[in-house]
């Protein structure tokens, strides 16, 4: 009894929460999440496969896109077990160490994706503002180093999170308001002084996503200035058209996070349901929409997908049919026209 009343009791597990008040529809909601995850995993895996196997797509823009797809796959792998566990099996308990690991991976992947979007903005900036030096600046030997810096920055900033969380005791309840663990929500359950975590969390946000979004905005200001200075309106639209997919990816990634920040800061009376839905949108929509947008908008990627399907179709054609077609071509050679 004394252990129960002890205000310094350390919780062994946290309790995750689905959409409050919608418990009777969890099965139907799970179908939506399953479809979203299936499309995200297949779409991003296909992007990685296409870019890897098609030599014509071995360019900086598409290598950055494959990095983005790998990061989106990481989001799916990190959040899928807890989200589907709640809606499919009503499995709400999560061990503290597992929760801290999820905090680390989610925030590391967010920092990584933010930096990749910055690299993609830099790619478009060089391609439009300084096209003559594009090949000399974004060389194939530099791209892996850029990716390595991207990952190392995110790791360096997020590694302290699990250790800072592990030193606390949690006595203010153990029920989380989301289907996964986030740093700010976990520390609010601690019964210790969380000033260091709050300051460090603000520092990581400003030095990663905050700085990245400012640099992305600056790059697009320069891109727009350069595009508007072009004499031909057609050339101007052609240059800006190459940025549409990236702009959509940036909006999908940052809109949810910025909206949540504003709600936490100013929207004290905002509906809890709206906050939960925005959190799902900020984590699940980028992996879902990025491969769809790039596959539809990028002509070179679209052509690469068609080439892969043609190769698959030829490889699946029976050998006898291919031999018969080859004999017909030999017996009836095609003569070039005049």
Secondary structure, DSSP 8 states (H G I E B T S, - for coil): -HHHH-TT---SEEE---STT-GGGHHHHHHHHHHHHHHHHHHHHHHHHHHHH-GGG-SHHHHHHHHHHHHHHHHHHHHHHHHHHHHHH---EEEHHHHHHHHHHHHHHHHHHHHHHHHHHHHHHHHHH-GGGHHHHS-HHHHHHHHHHHHHHHHHHHHHHHHHHHT--B-S--B-SSSS--HHHHHTTBSS--HHHHHHHHHHHIIIIIHHHHHHHHHHHHHHHHHHTSS-HHHHHHHHHTTHHHHHHHHHHHHHHHHHHHHHHH-TT--HHHHHHHHHHHHHHHHHHHHHHHHHH-HHHHHHHHHHHHHHHHHHS-HHHHHHHHHHHHHS------
